Amino acid sequence: QAQLVESGGGLVQPGGSLRLSCAASGIIFGIDSMGWYRQTPGKQRDLVADITSGGMINYADSVKGRFTISRDNKSTVYLQMNSLKPDDTAVYYCKVVGRVTGRVYWGKGTLVTVSS
């Protein structure tokens, strides 16, 4: 059974840093892309960053230069978040797209709060 385990959220002051991680398991036929999305109450879930199995990376304009996405193997993805701003406060969700099937898997989300 597919499972995504997220960790690393929490409370941080403006200008601080956090690192999110997402470990995926049980994805049949392997993983194509992995990424992070975020959502605030009443708004849609938006892309933060994603990375394909071939290493292609895409960032939202609002996080370019501050956030870095990486994968250390085929099934774990990280999001290093620096120079955090109050506007970065959101629930961050890990998203995985399965190879061959194209099936989308979502994590349960981890809350990031940027506040003094």
C-alpha positions as CSV (number, residue, x, y, z in Angstrom):
1,Q,0.0,0.0,0.0
2,A,1.3,3.4,-1.0
3,Q,2.4,5.7,1.9
4,L,3.9,9.2,2.0
5,V,5.5,10.2,5.3
6,E,6.1,13.9,5.7
7,S,8.1,15.6,8.4
8,G,9.8,18.9,9.3
9,G,7.1,21.4,9.7
10,G,6.8,23.7,12.6
11,L,7.0,27.3,13.9
12,V,9.8,29.5,12.8
13,Q,10.5,33.2,12.9
14,P,10.6,35.4,9.8
15,G,14.0,35.0,8.1
16,G,14.4,31.5,9.5
17,S,14.8,28.1,7.8
18,L,13.0,24.8,7.8
19,R,13.6,21.6,6.0
20,L,10.7,19.4,5.0
21,S,11.1,15.7,4.0
22,C,8.8,13.2,2.3
23,A,9.5,9.5,2.1
24,A,7.4,7.5,-0.3
25,S,6.9,3.7,-0.2
26,G,4.7,1.2,-1.9
27,I,4.4,3.0,-5.2
28,I,3.8,0.4,-7.8
29,F,6.1,0.7,-10.9
30,G,8.1,3.4,-9.2
31,I,7.9,7.2,-9.1
32,D,8.0,9.7,-11.9
33,S,7.9,13.1,-10.2
34,M,7.8,14.3,-6.6
35,G,6.9,17.7,-5.3
36,W,5.6,20.1,-2.7
37,Y,2.4,22.1,-2.7
38,R,0.9,24.4,-0.1
39,Q,-2.5,25.5,0.9
40,T,-4.0,28.1,3.2
41,P,-7.6,28.2,4.4
42,G,-10.1,29.1,1.7
43,K,-7.5,28.9,-1.1
44,Q,-6.5,26.3,-3.6
45,R,-3.5,24.1,-3.3
46,D,-0.6,25.6,-5.2
47,L,2.7,24.3,-6.5
48,V,5.8,25.2,-4.5
49,A,8.3,23.1,-6.3
50,D,8.6,19.7,-8.0
51,I,11.3,17.5,-9.4
52,T,11.1,14.8,-12.0
53,S,12.9,11.4,-12.0
54,G,15.2,13.0,-14.6
55,G,16.1,15.9,-12.3
56,M,14.1,18.6,-14.0
57,I,13.0,21.2,-11.4
58,N,10.2,23.7,-11.3
59,Y,9.6,26.4,-8.7
60,A,6.8,28.8,-8.0
61,D,8.0,32.4,-8.6
62,S,7.3,33.3,-5.0
63,V,9.9,30.9,-3.7
64,K,12.7,31.1,-6.3
65,G,16.0,31.9,-4.7
66,R,14.7,30.9,-1.2
67,F,13.6,27.3,-1.5
68,T,15.5,24.3,-2.8
69,I,14.0,21.0,-3.7
70,S,16.1,17.8,-3.9
71,R,15.8,14.0,-4.0
72,D,18.5,11.9,-2.4
73,N,17.2,8.6,-4.0
74,K,14.3,7.4,-6.0
75,S,11.7,7.9,-3.2
76,T,12.6,10.7,-0.8
77,V,12.2,14.4,-1.5
78,Y,13.3,17.4,0.5
79,L,12.4,21.0,0.6
80,Q,14.9,23.4,2.1
81,M,13.2,26.6,2.9
82,N,15.3,29.7,3.7
83,S,14.5,33.3,4.3
84,L,11.0,32.3,5.4
85,K,8.3,35.0,5.3
86,P,4.9,35.1,7.0
87,D,3.3,34.6,3.6
88,D,4.9,31.2,3.5
89,T,2.6,30.1,6.3
90,A,0.6,27.2,5.0
91,V,0.0,23.4,5.2
92,Y,2.6,21.9,2.9
93,Y,1.7,18.7,1.1
94,C,3.9,16.2,-0.6
95,K,2.8,15.0,-4.0
96,V,4.0,11.9,-5.9
97,V,3.2,10.9,-9.4
98,G,3.6,7.2,-10.1
99,R,5.5,6.0,-13.2
100,V,3.5,4.2,-15.9
101,T,0.1,4.7,-14.2
102,G,0.4,8.4,-13.7
103,R,-1.5,8.0,-10.4
104,V,-1.2,10.9,-8.0
105,Y,-0.5,10.3,-4.3
106,W,-0.8,13.0,-1.6
107,G,0.7,13.2,1.9
108,K,-1.4,14.3,4.8
109,G,0.3,17.6,5.1
110,T,2.6,19.3,7.5
111,L,2.0,22.8,8.9
112,V,4.6,25.5,8.5
113,T,4.0,28.7,10.5
114,V,6.2,31.7,10.0
115,S,5.6,34.2,12.8
116,S,7.4,36.3,15.3
